[in-house]
């Protein structure tokens, strides 16, 4: 884990921040650059999903929405 955090720090994506209540704890937070990278990734995912879904017919989209709703309801029962 330390190696991964160090790589993210070297890339300017995260920063270490000491914990105010426990000096043994070091919190890892997103840097401003990390938040920008996250926003870019979120946009890329949204655009990719939008592009893939655009290939479906309105009927297929409706069926998929109904199926996802069923899955959500089943998942809620499993909690």
Secondary structure, 3 states (H helix, E strand, C coil): CHHHHHHHHHCCCEEEEECCCCCCCEEEEECHHHHHHHHHHHHHHHHHHHHHHCCCCHHHHHHHHHHHHHHHHHHHHHC
